[in-house]
Structure formats: structure tokens, C-alpha cells
């Protein structure tokens, strides 16, 4: 029987209709909410706690997730004010899953907005903080019921909401319990006095926008509702409400002092004394360390009660030495388990609370962040809590998938942009090893940083958000730095936030970016956004002795992440530069179904949402379903921890271990020699003992290199044994060196068949039994090409090689912020619509070959480009094309210079000798090694969620396109880049989503002299100068012909 609960509830009367305006008042951020504390689960005794698992299977833990009754209205004035009354009828209400975002369950629409408070735009900027709209501010009313176990009698009962957006009220059995803001950290209420025996009624009222929304202007989908778990838990009348674990290492970073501060709360309402706290330490296998308990403390000499000055909470300070524990780091995430037990004056265990933690120390010394005394490079990404089907309701499986993928792609750090992530994510970071910058739920960029940082009425809201995060996550070894928030200006309120963090937790660093003063006084880490490489160098040479870690860089929107290697070449050169966090991890595309039933990933505007920022939510290095992009592999290569160098001595390489805590003997190192792209010798080396930061040279037994051959040396580093995040044999690092390059082999005219030709006033036909090619003498272009019986270019359907200097703009080309309006310049000058006119056409037969010369002038409003092409057609079917291209334009940069042609869609099988296997570009090819690769034309198209330039391959010697009855080869005199996809640039430009593209009866083949690099200018610097395509004379040669069996 719940006697104690029933007696308490007799004193409560159900609420009646009332005015509820807390959601409009920035000085009221909560009502009757419990103070924040560390994530915890209560067990009955030490044995239960020792055997607990990650699912919180405790008899004192009850999950309330499931189908709840739900009512939606668009105006607060139309919401059912008295729905919490126990006799209120919900017969016509719907049901909604909890947790969820109501926009993804059919109520309202998702809205993507970068920053700017969308409700202000809807009100035409008439609202000022803290005003929120009255005529459109959706409210969700939730109802459910629950029962509590009889085993919870004589105990306290709490309800815990892990995340609700953006503000909510709660009632139990018709009684108003409280109110809360801060969407991204827990809201917890003591509901003991509101419960009754049997079925209890829970009512929750959620506002989409509140005054707190002015502090939640993050770059994400604007979604609402109860989006994280809801659960009950029960505690004894005297309870360990909170605890903080600190581990101080000695000067040698060997032995440790384990400190625990436990806050014990008295809920009895009368004085108690004689309680004690004990701590039991075990490794993660469950083996206790030392003689349990390892430490204990009591308050025999003090009382803690409701009526005395020291109040209802007592603080227990426990301390013990631990000899040389295994240390925690991202590479070696060694975890221990501590069980805190509370005993009454008779020595009976009242509760036991387990927690996983790690022994590690974070410091800033000499301009470097140290982990356990070692300077660490942070190879990071920014991460939103995001699921393509469920929005910000993310599953444990999805979070685990994120962590495992990050580990596999050499990512060692995460910034929780721009709010505390789901609490389970931190447990995964602890377990698998990721460093975390934990960011407070605070951003006000949409109001130009003008209010939250300095107005006194916002101070409590700002500091409270910091406290909510720090207190929840203070026991996670993965968290090394607290961030005050993002893009919110700077002022005294934020100084208070920093002070709170430092006072509450002196073991970690504090950071914050004030965009007007990157080196602001409160930050321990200078953490700029999107600096150029020159900015990095300037800081490193400035003498500022604070670590420099970019909070955002390498904006990964669409086909992006150019010149990442150059960033890291610079970082590794200067000690104070310690890495950065790529923006960002995953494309925030929501899965949607088109009218024809096709599923696709939607972005801003696809739901009719206004205002919106279109596809600026698509900045991830992985797809929404976590499939990798080509750019993901570039990140993996640049972030790898093993580096090789080729020395002048033949067959001698140096190898450097860039891990911080891992010896290279944990890996298997092998090498492969490629001759003309084909492996000719492979060898696995004996285990290499090489400590972190050390280098050694290795002599490889390479065979003799033959003349007139290409030779490349591939090196590979793979896991020697299974680890938590990958299996034995997984490749963690690779490298390739060019040992020798062969020269171009010209076509021999010996033993060739003769050629015939036929000329009319409109065409020149050249043919024999191997080739038939037709030139249109009015345009100067090839209009038909057949090898044997197979049509390569079909007259009337396809077109031969013509000049192409345009590409479907990447998001970096489009440049969201228009600081480099390259696409506008391209289109303004007509680069996308050049008109050709034939200036000259001639031909002659010469020694078994036919030579054709054309001059075509391509013009638009402000551009003129002369293309002079010299064709040599040989009897074996080869057509050698030498291109002389002379631009006349005021443009500083061109997208590309090359040829485009369309050929039969039957030519769908692709083989090439060049960089691969994935898409690569001049400034993103470090991860794409030279080799011979096979694929299909269809697979060359990367379905960026807004279509754009895609599929390029660099440093290509030759390529083959084959079908069942025909085929063709392109062979470069030097090197070319190529793309073979089903689409021309204009098709990519006109499509807003990949599913809108419809392949035709063609394969589009691009053969380029050079293409513009990708850069980062969707939000950051443009492509580096060495990767520009500057207008100027270009000369290059390639040969088109039938496929040869010998491709050496």
C-alpha cells in the first residue's frame, strides 16, 4: 500500500483554470524543478548495482515512453486550458509516440532555419526579446497514465524528462507540479505528494516557442515536443542526490587521488543523522580494486535537516589513493566502475548507485591541451542529435553507429553543437573513446548578439543553462572542455557562466568564441570559426600561449572538404595549433516521399516551411542514413595517425607514429608494389615496436624497376587484433608514393589499315573496317562514331567532344554567404550558355592517317574562347585530339577547362587507371590512390542531396567505357581528369533533388585538362590559389579509340 504517498496527496487540491505566462518571462526559467545533478540510476543494494547494465534495469526505474494522448493547436489562446483536470474528456484526441517531434507525426511542418528566430520573420520582425507570437505558436497537450509499484511505498518518486522543446508545464492527477525551459537538458520534478494509489494521470503542455527560444537559435530543423525519454525513478527518504568524481594524477601521471563529493538529501522533513556513504571501486570486468569499500565518509558530527542552517543536504567528501590505475584517453578508453552506497545509522544499505568513470587529467600548459600530460591533436567533427526519420529523437543504436563510424574514420573528438546531446551519447564516448567539447544550449545569433550576453534579466537563464549541462555531465571522462554556447556575443552574463563552470568543475577547460573577439578573456582555448590557413599561421606566430582549436572549419556542404590536407600540414607544423571540428557530421535531411512514391531526403522549403534556409542543413560528411560520402574517406586519410615518408635512398621509407598513447606494434603494416596500376609484389612486415611520437626507417626489399613503366608503392596499416570499434584487419591508415613514371607512348603508324573518306557540303566521313567517324562540317564537331559494329556516338542522339568550361555549381561555388559570388559571375557572363561558331575547318590525308583541323569560337555576353583542335585519325581506329584553348574573359577563375561528349548509354561499364576508387578533385585527392579500378557509370554519380558537380577522377592515364557490343578508350598524353555520369551540367543545375534526375539514352563523358578545386566557401575560405583554374592558354592531348587488350 502506498500509505505515505496517499497521506501526502490528501493535502493537495486539483488546480483550476489559471493564467500561465511563465513562457513569456525570461526571469522565470523553471518552477518547482529539482536542481540539476549527474545522470544516475538507483539500485537496492551493491550486488544489484554491480550487475547492472546500460538499460537501467532497476526496480526503482520505470520508463513512461509509449503512445500518449495528444491535442495540437496553432494558437495558445485555442489550447484546452483545463485538459489536466482528471475528468476532462479526451475521446476525440489523437495518440502520439513519446518521445517524438510532433512535426514528424503529422502536426504542423518541420521548419529548417539557420538562425534568425523564424517566429520573428513570421511576425515581420515586429517582436523583440522576450516577446513570442500569440497568433502562431503551436501548443501540444499530452496525457498519459501510469501506476507505480507497491515496492515504492515510503520512498520519494521523481519524474524525469530528458528533453522537451521548448517550454512545458506538468500536472499529476490534476495538480500543477511545475514548469521548465532549456530544451536540451533534463527537467526533473518530485511528484511524491501528487501520487495516489492505482492509476495516476500525467498531463504535459508544451509550447513550440517561448522566451527560452531566443536562446535556442541554433542551425537546425525547428522541431517541437517531448523528444527524449521520460521516466520515473524512486529513492529512499534519504538519498544521494548528486555526486562528482575527480581524479588527480601525480606529477608523473601515474598514481591517482580519487575524490568523490556526494550530496545526500533528506526528504523526511525531520532531522536525521548517522548516515554514511561508501565507495566501491572495480574495473569494468567487475573485479573490485583494493579492499572494498575503497573509501567511506559519514556526517556523525553534523546533522542535515529542513530546519537548520545547513539545510536538507549534506556533503560527503571522500578521498583515496589509487596506485597506477589504467588511464582513460580516446585511444585507450579504460573505464572503472564506482558504486556509491548510502547506509543508515544501523549500517543497512539504503541505495547503491553505479557510475562508470576514467582516470585522466586535462590541463592547458605551454599553449597546448594535455591529456594525462600528453599534447593531443583533436581530429574532430561537430554533431547534431539527428535522425532522418525521427528528427531529434535519436535511438541508442543510431548514437552507437555514429560513434563507431567516427572511430573507424579516425575521428577522435566531437563538439556537441550547439547544445548538450542525448545523455547516452556521452556514455558511448566514454566507452569507445572520443574527446568531447560539451556545449551549452545557448545561441542567439538571430538577434545579432545584442541581448542575452549583458541584460540582467537574462543572466539567470544563461547561467542556469550552463549549470544544467555541467551538473549532468561532470562525471564523463570524455568531456574535456565546457563551451558557453555558440554565436551569442559576449558580455558579463557569459563571464558568469564561465565562473560557474570553473567553480563547479576545476578539472576541465572552458571555451567560447566571441566572433568579435576570438581571443576573449574567458576562453582557455582560442576556438575560431572557418579561419584561413594564413589565419592559423598568423596565430601560431603571434605569441598567444593559449591552445588554438577551430570550433568549426572545413564546411562540408555538398561536394566539399577541399584542401583539408593543407590545413593539417599547417596544424602539425605548429605546437599551439591542436586541430579542429569539421562542420559537421551528418546531413540533416529528413526522409520524405515524393508524389510518385519515391523516397528522398528533404531540406528547407520541402515541407512548405517558410521562412527557410534551403539546403544549408546539408553539411555532413555522411549521408542522413550514415552512409559515407567520398569526402568521408578524405577525412579518414588526413586524420590518420601513421605517416610515412619516402627517403632518397632506394626502397627506404620512414614511418612515424602520430598516435598519442598507442604503440605501432598494435598494427600490421604491409606494402604493395604496383606496376602500371597492377600489384606485382606484396609483403607484410614483422611487428614494429614504435612508441607514440617516434620515427624509424625501414628498408623494403623492392624488386628492380623496369624502364617505361609506372611504379607506385602502397603502404597499409591494419589492426592486429579486434578492438571495441572494429575487427582485426581493419585498415586505419594508408599511403602511396610514386616511384617512377613512364612517358607517353605515341601511336605507331606501322601495320595500320588505310582509311577512306567521303566529303559533302555538310559532313566529312572517314572510315575503314575498324572505324567510322563523321564530322559535321557546319559545326566542326564529330557527330557519329562507330567501332566495328558498335555505335559509340549515334548520329542525332549524341554529340562528339566539344569545349566545356562550366560545371554544375557545388555548394561552395554557390557560396551561401556571397562573399565570393563566383556562380553569379559565371552566369552573369554567360559561362553556362556559350554559343559556338565554326571559324575554320580543314582536313588532309597524310601517310596512312587523316588530319582534321577545326577552330570554333565560343562566345557569350562577356566571354570569348577560341578552341583550336587538331585531330589525327589512324587506321587502327584511334583519334588523337590536341586541344589549344585561348580564353578571353575578365573572370578570374573558371570552373574547368576540358571537353564534354555524350556517348551511347550502352557504354555503362567503366575501368580506369588513375585515382580512385571514390570521387576525387584537385584539392581532395589525398585519399584516392592511383590504381586500376572498375565501376559503372551509374555508380559514378554521387547523389548529393542537392545535385551538383560530381564524379570526378584525377590523374588519369586511361579509361575504358564498355557495353555488350561496343567500347571506347580515352588515353591521355600526360594526365587528365574525367567524369562519366548520365547527366549534363544543365540537368544537374535544374534538379533540386537527386530523384528528379531522369537518365536518358546517353552517358556524359567529361575529359578535363583541369578542374577547379572544391575549397570551403559555402561557409569559409575559397579554394586555395594552386587549385584555381585561371583563364589562360591551355594545350592538352588525349586519344579516343577502340579498347585495346594491352593497357600498359
N, C-alpha and C positions, 0 to 999 in steps of 0.2 A: 504494500500500500504506500502511496506517495503522501504520507501524512504531513511531512514537513512542507511539501510543496502546496498541499491543499490549505494548510493553515495560513501560509503566506499569502496565497491568492485571495483569501477572504477579504483582505484589506484593499483590494484593487477594484475599482468600478470601471465598466466599459466606457471608452471615450465617446463623446458625442461630436457632432459636426463642429469643426473649428477652422480658423484661418491658419493656413500653413504657408508661411512665407520665408522659411529659412533658406530656400533655394535661390532667393534673391539677395541675400545678405552675406557679403564676403567675410564678415566678422563672426559668423556662426558657421563653422565647418562641421560640427557634429553636436549631437545631443545624446547624452546618456550612453555614449560609446566607450567601451573599455580602452584603456591605454594600450598602445602597440607593444608587441612582445615577439620574441623569437618563435618561429614555427615549432610546434611541439605536439606530441601525442601522449596521452596519459594511459598508463597501464597499471594493473592492480598490484604487481609485485615485480621483483627483479628478474625472476625467471621468465615471465611473460615479455618483459621489455627486452631481455637478451634474445629471445626467439622471434621478435617482431620483424616484419618485413616492410617493404615500401608502400604497401596498400593500406596502411593504417588500420590493420585488423585488430582493433582493440575493443573490448566490451564497453568501453566508455566513449566510443566514436560512432556516430550514426549519420550517414550521408542522406541528404534530402533531395539530391538530384532526381529528375524524372519529369513526368508530364504534370504541369501545373495549370490551373485555370487562368485565363488571360483575357484582358479587355484593353483595347487600344483606342486612343483618341488623339486627334491632332492639336487640340487646344486644351490647356489646363482648365479653362472655365467649363469645359464639357466633360471632364473626368468624373467618374462616380465618387463623389466626396465621401459617402458613408459605406463604401464597399467592404470596409474592415469589420462592420458590425456582424455579429455572429448569425443574425437572421437574414442577412442580405442575400437575395436570390441571385444565383449565377447560372440559371438554367440556359440562358442564351449566350453564355460566354464560350469562347473557344478554349482550346488547350494549346500549350506551347512547351517545348522541351526546355528544361533548365538543367545546365546552362546553355545559353544561345544568345545570338544577337537578333532582336526581333525583325530587323530589316531583311534578314536572310530566311525568315519564316513567313514572309508574305505581308508584313506590316510596315508601311512606308517603303522607302527605297534607300539602298546604300548610296552614300554620297562620298565621292573622293575629292578631297580638297587639301592642297599642300599646307598652306597656312593663310589665315585671314578671317577666322570665325565666320563660317558660312551663314550663320543666322544674322550677322550684321549685313552681309550682302543682300540677303533676302529682305531686310528692312531698309535697304538703300543707305546703309551707313548712318542711320539715324540713332542707333543705340550706342551708348558708351558704357564702359565697365562701371558697375556690375550689372547693367541692365540686360535682361534677356527677353526674348519676344513672348508676347501673350497670345498672339493670333496664330502662330505656328510654332509650337513647342510640344511635340508628341509626348504623351504620358502613357506608360504601361502599368496596368494594375494587375498584380499577381495574387493568386490564392492557392494554398495547398493545405493539407492536414498531415499530422504526424502523431505518433504515440511514442512515449519514452518507456524504457524498460523499468520494471519494478526494482531492478538492481541499482537504479539511480536514486532511490529514496535516500534522504538525509545527505544529499550531495548538491552541489551547485551545477546548474545547467547553462551552457552558453551556446549561442548561435553564431556561426562564423560565415561571413560572406567573403570569398576571396577576391571578387571583383564585380562591381556594378557601375555601369556608366549611365548618367554622370552623377546623379544625386538621388537618394531614396529615403523613404520613411518605412518604418516597420511597426506592425501591430501583432500581438499574440492574444488570441481569444478576445478580440475587440479592444484590448488595452494598447494604447500607444506606448511603444518601447523606446523609440529613438529615431535619430536621423544621422545621415552620413554623406560626406563628399569624399573626394580623392578616389577616382575610379580604379586605380591600379594597385592599391594596397588593401589589405583586409579591413573589414568593418566587423566588429565583434560586440555582442550585447549579452549581458547577463539576463536571462529570461526566467530564472528560477521562480520568482514571485508571481509570474504571469501564467504559470502552467496549472493544469488541472488533471485529474485522473482520467484516463481513457484518451479520446481523440482531442487533439489540440488544433486550433486553426491559426495559420500563419498568413498574414497579408503584407504585401510589399507594394509600394507605389514608387515608380521610377520615372524621373524626368530626363528627357533627352538632353536638354540644356539647362544649365544652372549658372550661378555666378562662378562656380568652380570651372565651368567650361572655358573661361578666359585664361585659365592656367593649363588648359589641355588642348592647345592649338597645334598639336603635332601633325606631321606629314603622314597621314594615314586615312583609311576609309573611316568616315564618321558613322559609327555603329553604336547601338544602344542596347541596354537590357542587363539582365543578370547573366554575365558571360563566363564566369568562373564558378567553381564548385561552391555549394552551400552545404554545411554540415553542422550537426550538434556535437558537443562533447561535454563530458561530465567530470567534475573534480571533487575531491573531498573538501570539507568545510575549511580546512587549512591546506593551501595549495602552492606549489612552486609556480608562480605566475610567469616568471621570466628568468632567463639566465644568460650569461655572457661568458664564453670560453676564450681565454687568451693564452697564447703560447709564446714565451720569451726565450729565444735561443741565446746561448752564451757567445762570447766573442769569437769562438772558433766555429760557431753554427753547428755544434754537436749536441751537447746536453741542453735540456729544456727545463724551464719552470712552467708548470701547468697551473693556470689560475682560473678559478671559476667564481663568478659573482652570481649568486642565486637570490632572487627576490621572492620571498614567501608571503603570501597574502592570507589574511584572516577574514573569513566571511561569516564567522559565527555571531558577531555582534557583541561578543563579550571577551574579556581579557583571557589570553592563553599564554602559556609559557612552557619551556621544557622541550620544545620541538628541535629536531636536529636534521641536518642534511648530510648525506654521504654520497661519495662519488666512486663509481667502479669503472676502471679503465680496461678495455680489451682491444685487441686488434680486430680487423674486420672478419677474421675467421671465427671470432667468438672466444678466443683464448684470453683470459684475464691477465693483465700485466701487474706484476707485484702481488702483494698480499691484499686481497680485497677486504674492505674498501681502500682505495689508494689515498683518500683524504676524507675528512669529515669536519663538520662545524656545527655549533649549536648556539642558541641565544639564551642560555641558562640565566645569564646575568641581566637580561633585558626582557621586557615584555613588549608585545606589539598588539595593539588593540584599536578599536574605533575611537576611543575616548582620550587617549594620551597624546602628547605632542609628537611622539614618534609614529603615530598613526597605525593603520591596519596592516602595514607591510614591513617586514623585517628583512634586512640584507645580510646574507651569509657570504663571507669571503673565505674561499678555500684555496689552498696552495700546496703543491707537491713538486718535488724534483723528479724528472724522468731522465734516465741515462740513455743518451744517444738513440732517441726514437727515430724511426724511419720518417724522413721529411716528405712533406707534400709539395709538389710542383706540378705544372701542367704535363710534364713528361713522365713524372713518377708520382701519380696521384695517390700516395699512400694515406689511407684513412684509418683512423682509430674510432672506437666507439666509447662514449662515456654514458653511463647510466647514473642519473641523479635520483636518489631515493629520499623521500621525506618520511621521517619516523616521528611518532607521537611520544609523549613523555614516558610511555611504558615500553618503548622500543619496538612497537608494531609499525610495519611499513604501511603507510597510507597510500602512497603512489610511487611509481617509478617512471622516469621519463628518459628515453634513449635519444642520443644525438650523435651523428657522425661528424667528425671534425678532423683537421690535419694540423700537424706541427709544421709551421712555417713562419717566416718573418719577412715583412715588407718594409723597405727603407728607401729613402732617397739620399744618396751620397755622391758627391763629386759630379753632379749633373746626370746621374743615372739612377733609374729604379733598380733596386736589388731585390731578388728573391732568394732568401737564405744565403745572402752575401754575394750572389752572382748577378752581374748585369744581364738583363733579359731583353731580347727584342720581341716586341709584341706584333705578331703577324695576325692582324685582326679583321673582323667584319662587324658591321652593325646589324642588329637583328630586331625585327618586329615579331611580336606574337601574332602569327598569321596562318590561317588555313584557307585554301581556295574554296572550300565548301561551307566552312563554319565561321569564317571571319576571325575574330579574336578569341573564339572558343577553340583552344588547341588541346589536342589529346596528348597523353603521356607518350604514346607511340610516335606521334609527329615530332615532339620535342627530342625524343631519343634519336630519331632519324636525323634531325638537324645536327645534333652533337656528333654522331658517328660520321656523318659526311664531313663536317668541319675537320675532325681529326684526320680523316683519310686524305683531305686536300691540304694538309699541313697548316691549317689554321689553328692557332694556339690561344686566341683571345677574342672576346665578344664584348661589345658595348650594347647595353640593353636600351636601345634607342626607341623612344625617348621617355621611358617610364620603366618601373620595375616589371620584369617579366613574370610569368607564372612561377610560383614558388618551387614547383617540381623541376623547373629548368635549372635552378641553382644546384639542386641535388645531383642532377646529371653532370653538371660542370665539375662538381666536386669529385664525382665518381670516375669520370673518364679523363678529366684533366683539361680544363680551359680557364684561362685568366679572365676575370670579369670586371669591366667598369660598370658599376651599377648606377643607373641614372634616375634621379628623382622625377616624379610625374609633374613636370613644370615646363611649360613653353608658352610664351605669349607673343610670338613673332608677329602675329597678325595685327597687333596694335603698336607696332613699331617700338617695342621695348619701353613703353612710356609710363607704365603704372605699377606693375607688380613689384618691381625691384626697390621702390622707395616710398610708396604711400603707406602710412602706418596702418591703415585699415586692412591692408593685405598681408601684413607681416606674419600674423599668426597662421594664415593659410599656407604661406610659403614654408615657414619653419616646420609646421606640422607635417607637410608632405615629406620633408627631409627626415623627420623623426620616424614617420611610418615606415620608410624604407630601411633606414639604418637599424631600427629595432627588430624588424622582421628578419633581416638577412645577415646580422652581425656574426653569426656563427659559421658562415660558409667560408672555407679556406680559399675557394676560387675567387672571391671578391677581393681585389687588391686596391680599388680606388672607389670613392664615392663621388659622383658627379651631381652638382647642384641642379642640373637641368639643361635645357637647350634653348638657345636663341631667345633670351628673355631679358636682355640688357644687364645692367649691373648697378647695384646700389646697396644701401645699408641693410635691407631685408635679406639680401643674399649673403652679406657678411655674417648676419645672424645664423643663417643656415649653415655656413661653413663652421662657425663656432660651435653650433650644436653637434655637428658630426665629429669635430675634433675632441670635444669634451666627452661625448658619449663613447667614442671609439678612437683612442690614440694609436691604434695599431695599423691604421690604414692611411692612405693618402687621400687628399681632397682635390678635386679638379673642377674647373669651369671655364668655358670660353665666353668671354665678353667680346663680341665681334668688333667693338670699337676700341678695345684694348686687350689684345691677345695675352699680354703679359700682366694681367690684372693682379692685384696683391694677394687675393685669397687662394689662388691656384698653386698647388705644389707642382703641377705638370703644365707646361705650356702646350696647349692642345688645339691647334688651329684647324680650320676647315679649308680644304681644297687649295693648299699652298702650291705654288710652282716649285720646281726643283731648285731654281735660283733662290726662292724663299728659304728653303731648307739650308742651303749653303750659307746664306747670309746669317741665319740664326746660329748655325754651328760655329761661325767665326765671330759672333758678336760678343762672346764672353759671358752671356747669361748662363748661370750654372744650374738652371732647372732643366729637368728632362723635357724633351720635345717629342710628343707622341700625337700624331694627327688624329683628331677625333673623327674626321671624315676626309676621305680622299678617294681618288680613282672612281669617280661616279660611274656606276656600272649600268647606265641606262641603255638598253638595247644592245646593239653591236658595239661594244666599248671595251674599256680597260686597256687602252693603249699605253705604251711606254711605262708599264709597271716595273719592268726590269731596271730602267734608268732611275726610278725612284729608289729602288732598293740598292742599286750600286752606290747611290749617294748616302743612304742611311748607313750602310755598312762601312762607309769611309770615316764617319764622324761619331765619336763615342756618345755625345749627348743626344743624337738622333736615335730614337728607340722604336721606330715603327709607326704603325697607324692602323686605322679601322676603315676598311673599304665600305663605301656606301653602295649597296647594302647586300644582305644575304639572299633574300628571296623576292622574286617578283610578286607584288601584291595584286595579282589578277584573280578576280572572283569567277568561278565557273558559272557559265550561263548557257542557255540553249537558244539557238537561233530559230527563226520560224520554220526552217526546213528540217529541224531536228538535230542539227549539228551542234556539238558542244564546243565552246570556245572560252577563252579567258577574257573577261570584261575589264575595262578600265573606266576612268572618269567620263561620264556622259552616256555610257552604255545602258544605264538604267533610267535615263531621262533626268538624271540628277543635275540640278542647277543651283548654284554655280558648280563648276568642276575644273580640275586642272588636268584633264585628259589623261595621257599615259605617263605622267610624271611619277606615278606609283610603281612603275615597272623598272626598277633599278637593281634588280637582284643578279647575283652571279649564278643562281639556279632558277629553274622554272618554278611556277607555283606548286607543282607536284614534286619538287625537289630533284627533278632530272637535271643533270649537269648541262651547261652550255659549253661551247668551245672556250669561252673566256674563263670558265672554271678551271680548266687544265692549265691555263697560263698562270693563274693564281697559285695552283699547286706547285708548278715548277719554280716560280720566283720565290715562293715561301719555303722551298725545301731547305733542309739542314745540312746536306752533304754537298760540298763543292769540289770540283776537280779543276785542275789547270794543266794545260799541255806545255811541257817544257821544250827547250830547243833540242835536247837530246832525243834521238830516235827511240820511240817506244817507252819513254819515261814520262810519267804523269805525277802530279802532286794531288793529294787528297786532304781536305780539311774538314774536320768535324765541327760543324756550327751548332750542334745541339748544346744545351746548357748543362744538362745533368745525365746524359746518356753516352756510354762508350760505344764506339763503332763495332765492337765485337757482337753487338746485338743484331747485326745485319749481315746479309750475304751479298757480297759485291762480285759482279761479273762484268765481262767485257765481250763485245762482239765487233768483228771487223766486217764492214760492208764493202763489197766491190761492185761499183755501178748500181748501188742500191740493194744488192742481194747479199745476205750473210754468207761468209766464206769460212769464218772461224769464230768459235765461242769458247770461253773458258771462265770457270768460277774460281775466284781466289780463295786462298785459305783465310780463316778468320783474322781480321785486322784489329789489334788492340790499339785504340787511339782515343785518348781522353778528350773531353769537350774542349774546344778551342785550339786543339793541336793539329799539326800538319805533318805528313810524311810523304816521301816519294816512293813510287812503285815502278819497277821495270817490267813491262809487259812483253812476252815472247811473240812479237808480231812477225808474221811471215814477210818475205820480200814483196815490195810493192812493184807491180809491173807497170811499164810505161803505158801511156794512153788509156789510163783507167781512172775513174773516180774512186777514192777511198775515204770512208768515214769510220770513225771509232765511236761506238756506242758504249756507254757505261751505265750500269744499273745497280741500285741498292734496294734490297728487299728484306722484309722481316725474316729473321732466322727462326723465330718461334711465334706461336699465337700470342696476341695481346688482346686486351679488353675490346678494342675497337676494330680489329682486323685480324685476318688469319695469316698464318705462316705463308710466305711467298708474296705478300702484297708489296708492290713497288712504292717506295716512299720518295725516291729521288732518281734522277737520270740526267745524263749529259751526252752531248755529241760534239766531236771535233772533226773538222775536215783535215785529212792528212795529205790528200793530193787531188787535184782536179785536172781532168783531161781537156784538151782543146776541141773545138768544133770540127766535125768531120764533114767536109763538103761532099755533095753528091757527085759520084763519078759518072761521066758521060759514056764510059765504055760499056759495051754489050747492052745498049738500050735500044728499045724499039723505036722506029721512026714515028713521026707524028704527021697527021694530015690536018688540014684546016679548011674551013669554008667561011667566006665573008659575004654578008649582005649589008644593006644600009642601016640595019638595026642590031646586028649581032655578029660576033666572031665565034665560030665553033671550032674547037681543037679536039682531035680525037685519035685514038687507035684502039686496039683490043683491050687495053687496060684502063683507059681514062677517056671520059668525055666531059669537056668543060665548055660552057658557053658564057661569053661576055656580052653584056648589054652595052652596045657602043654609044647609046644615048646617055647612060648614067655612068659608064665606066666600071661597073661592078659585075662580079660573077653572078649569074642568075640561075645556073644549073650546074651540077657536078655529079658524075656517076663514076664509081669504081667497079669494073666488071659489070655485074648485073644489079648492083645495089646503088640506089639513089641516096646520095648524101644531102645534096641541096636540090630540092624538087622545084622545077620552074613553076612560078605562080604561087607557091606556098612559102618558100623560104628565100632568104637573101644571103648573098656572099659577104665576105669581110668588108666592113666599112668603118670609117673613123668613129670613135666613141670617146668622148671626154667627160661624160656625165655618169653619175651613179645615183641610184635611189638614195636620198639623204638618210644617213644614220641619225639617231637622236643627237649625237654630238654635232653633226653637221647642222641640224636644225637649230641647235643652241637655244635651249629653253629661255635663258636669260638675255639673249640677244646682245651679249657683249661682243660677240664675233658673229655678225649676221651673214655668214658665208652663203647659206642657201638662198637668202634674199638676193644677194649679189649674183649668184649663179642664174637664178630665174629672171631677175631684172634684165640681165644682159642676154638672155635667151640661150643660155648654155644647154637647156633641156629641149630646145627646139631649133637646132641648127638646120639650115636648108642647104643641101648640096647642089652644086652646079659644075658640070664637067667642063674643064678648061682645055684638056688635050687628051687624045687617045691615039696611040700608035702601036704597031707590032712589026716583028720581023722574025724570019726563020734563020737559025744560026747553028750549024754543026749539031744537028740532032735535037735541038731544043728550040722552043718558040718563046721569044721575048715580047712582053706586052708592057707598055708604059702608060700610066694614067696620071692626070693631075686634076684633082677635084677640090674646089673651093667651098668650104663650109662657112656659112655666114648667118648672123642674126643681127639684132639691133646694134650691138656694140662689140661684136666678136667676129673675127675673120681668121680662119685656119686653113692653110693650104696643105693638102695631103698629096704627096707625090709617091706613087707606088710603082716599083719595078717588079714585074712578075717574070719568072723563068719557069716554063713548063717543060718537064722532061718526059721522055718516052716511058719511063717506069711509073708514071702517074704522079710524081712529085711536083708541087708548085711552090717554088721558093719565092717569098714575098719580102722585099726590102722596102721599109717604110721611111719616108722623110716627111716629118711633120713640122710645120712652121706656124706657131700661133701668133696672132696679133690681137692683143686684148689688154685692157687695163686691170684685169683681175690679177691679184697677187698669187692666188692659189687655184689650181684646178683639181677636180675630184679624181681624175685619172687621165691617162693617155694610152690609148690602145685601140684594138679592133673589136667589133661585135659582129657576129653572124648567127643566123638561125639554120639549123640542120634538121634532118628527119628525127621525129620523136622515137623512131625505132632504135636509134643510137642511144641506148639507155644504160649500157654497162660501161663503167669508167675505170681506167687504170692510168696511173701517172707516176712519174719519177720526179719527186720534189718534196716539198714539206707537207707533212700530214701527221696522222690521218684526219685530224679535225681542221676546220676552217682556221685560216691564219692571215695576218696582214703585216705590212712592213714593221709596225711597232708592236705587234702581238704575235710573234712567231718563235719566241724562245722555247716554247713547249712543243713546237711542231718540228720534229726531226726529219731530216732528209731520208727518204727511202722510196720503195716501190709500194704503192697502195692500190687497193681495189675497192670500188664502191659502186653506187648507182647515181644517176642524175637526180633522182627523187631525193636521195639522202643528202645531197649537197645543199639542199635548201634548208636553212635553219629557221624554224617558224617563230622568229621574234614576234612578240605579241602585238606590236605594230610593225607591219612589214617594212623592210628597209634593205639596204645593201647587205648581201650575204654570200657565203660560199667560196670566198677567195682562197687560192693556194699560192704561196710564194716560192721563188727559187726553183722553178720547174724546168727540167731538161726536155721532157717529152710527155705527151698524154695520148691515150687511145680512147676513142668512143666507138663502141661496137654494138651491132644488132645481130639478128639472126642471119641476115643476108648481105649486110654491108658493114663497113667500118672506115674509120679515118684516123690519121695520126697527125699531131702537131709536134714538130721538133724545133727547138729554139737554137739559134746560133750561140747565144750566151745563156741567159736565163730569162724567163717570162713569168708573169703571174697569170692565172686563169681562173675562170668560174664557168661551171656548166650547170645550169638550172633551167627549169621550164619557163622562166619569166624574163621579160624585158624590163628595163628600169621604169617605164611609164606604168606598167601593170603593178609593180610594187608600190609606186607612189600613190596610185589611185585606190589601193586597198587599205582599209583601216584595220583589218584583222586577217590572219592567215587563211581562214576558211572562206573568205571572199574571193580568193585567187582560184581560178579555174585553168588547169593546164590545157594547152591547145595541142596542135599536131606538130609541135616543134620542140627542139632543145636549143636553148640560147647559150651560145659559147662566146665568152669574153676572153680575149688574149691581150694582155696589157704589157706595155713597157714598164709602167709604174702606176701604182695607185696611192692615193693619199692615206696617211696613217689615220688611226682612229682617235687618238687623244682622249680627252676627258671633258670636253667643253659643254656638255649638257648641263654641267654644274662644276666648272673648274677650268683649268688651262687647256688651250688648244693643243693639237698635235705638235710635237717638237719640230723645230725647223728642219732637221735632217730627214724628216718624214713628209715634208711638203712636196707637192708636185707644182713646181713653179713654171710658168709659161716660158718656153724657150725651144730652140730647135731640138728635135728628137730624131734619132736614127736607130732603128732596130730591125732584126730579121728573124723570121721563122718560116718553116716549111710545112705545107699541108700536103699530105699524101696518103696512100693506102697503108694499112698496118703491115709492118714487117715482123717476121718472127724473131729476128735478132734485134733487140732493143738496146744493145750496149753502145 
